[in-house]
């Protein structure tokens, strides 16, 4: 689903990184494409918090599977979600959002 959904990025405590913001520009139940000013690395673990169709998703675990840096310095990252329960909830919320549009 093409989107422009604000998302909070948080990182495991051992990463010693500050929370950051980004925008989901594509979202699937299995992952997302994220645009952010924060530099991410392939293989990096993170947690996303977002709202979709009135439902709040907190700390959805994911892994950065691909990264590109554009000419303006923005990071375009592909994420893979690793939690089956979160993927199921996202699938239901996406179906609901598509049905309403």
C-alpha positions as CSV (number, residue, x, y, z in Angstrom):
1,X,0.0,0.0,0.0
2,X,1.5,3.3,-1.0
3,X,1.5,5.6,2.0
4,X,3.0,8.6,3.8
5,X,2.7,7.4,7.4
6,X,4.8,9.0,10.1
7,X,6.7,6.5,12.1
8,X,8.9,6.6,15.2
9,X,12.1,4.6,15.0
10,X,13.6,3.3,18.1
11,X,16.7,1.0,18.5
12,X,17.8,-1.8,20.8
13,X,19.5,-0.4,24.0
14,X,22.8,-1.9,23.0
15,X,22.8,0.2,19.8
16,X,23.0,3.4,22.0
17,X,21.1,5.4,19.4
18,X,18.5,8.1,19.8
19,X,14.9,7.7,18.6
20,X,14.2,9.2,15.2
21,X,11.3,10.0,12.9
22,X,10.7,8.8,9.4
23,X,7.8,8.3,6.9
24,X,6.7,5.0,5.5
25,X,6.3,5.5,1.8
26,X,5.2,1.9,1.2
27,X,3.8,-0.6,3.7
28,X,3.1,-4.3,3.5
29,X,2.3,-6.7,6.3
30,X,5.8,-8.2,5.9
31,X,7.8,-4.9,5.7
32,X,8.0,-1.3,4.6
33,X,9.9,1.2,2.7
34,X,11.0,4.1,5.0
35,X,12.3,7.5,4.2
36,X,14.3,9.2,7.1
37,X,17.1,11.6,7.7
38,X,18.7,9.1,10.1
39,X,21.4,6.9,8.6
40,X,20.6,3.2,8.8
41,X,22.7,0.2,7.9
42,X,21.8,-3.0,6.2
43,X,21.2,-5.7,8.9
44,X,20.4,-3.1,11.6
45,X,17.6,-4.0,14.0
46,X,15.0,-1.4,14.9
47,X,11.5,-0.9,16.2
48,X,8.7,1.1,14.5
49,X,5.8,2.7,16.1
50,X,3.0,4.0,13.9
51,X,-0.8,4.4,13.6
52,X,-2.7,2.8,10.7
53,X,-6.5,3.1,10.3
54,X,-7.0,4.3,13.9
55,X,-5.0,1.3,15.3
56,X,-1.7,2.0,17.1
57,X,1.3,-0.3,16.5
58,X,4.0,0.0,19.1
59,X,7.6,-1.2,18.7
60,X,7.1,-3.5,15.7
61,X,10.5,-5.3,15.4
62,X,12.2,-5.1,12.0
63,X,15.5,-5.4,10.2
64,X,16.9,-3.1,7.6
65,X,17.3,-5.2,4.4
66,X,18.4,-2.6,2.0
67,X,19.6,1.1,2.1
68,X,20.0,3.9,-0.4
69,X,21.1,7.4,0.3
70,X,19.6,10.0,-2.1
71,X,21.3,13.2,-3.4
72,X,19.8,15.2,-0.5
73,X,21.2,12.9,2.1
74,X,17.9,11.1,3.0
75,X,18.0,7.4,3.8
76,X,15.6,5.2,1.9
77,X,15.5,1.9,3.7
78,X,13.6,-1.3,3.1
79,X,12.5,-3.1,6.3
80,X,11.5,-6.6,7.0
81,X,9.2,-7.2,9.9
82,X,10.2,-10.2,12.1
83,X,7.2,-10.6,14.4
84,X,4.4,-12.9,13.1
85,X,1.8,-11.4,15.4
86,X,2.6,-7.8,14.3
87,X,2.5,-8.9,10.6
88,X,-0.9,-10.4,11.2
89,X,-2.2,-7.2,12.9
90,X,-0.7,-5.1,10.1
91,X,-2.3,-7.3,7.4
92,X,-5.8,-6.8,9.0
93,X,-5.3,-3.0,9.4
94,X,-4.1,-2.8,5.7
95,X,-7.1,-4.7,4.5
96,X,-9.3,-2.4,6.5
97,X,-7.6,0.7,5.1
98,X,-7.8,-0.5,1.5
99,X,-11.5,-1.3,2.0
100,X,-12.2,2.3,3.2
101,X,-10.3,3.9,0.3
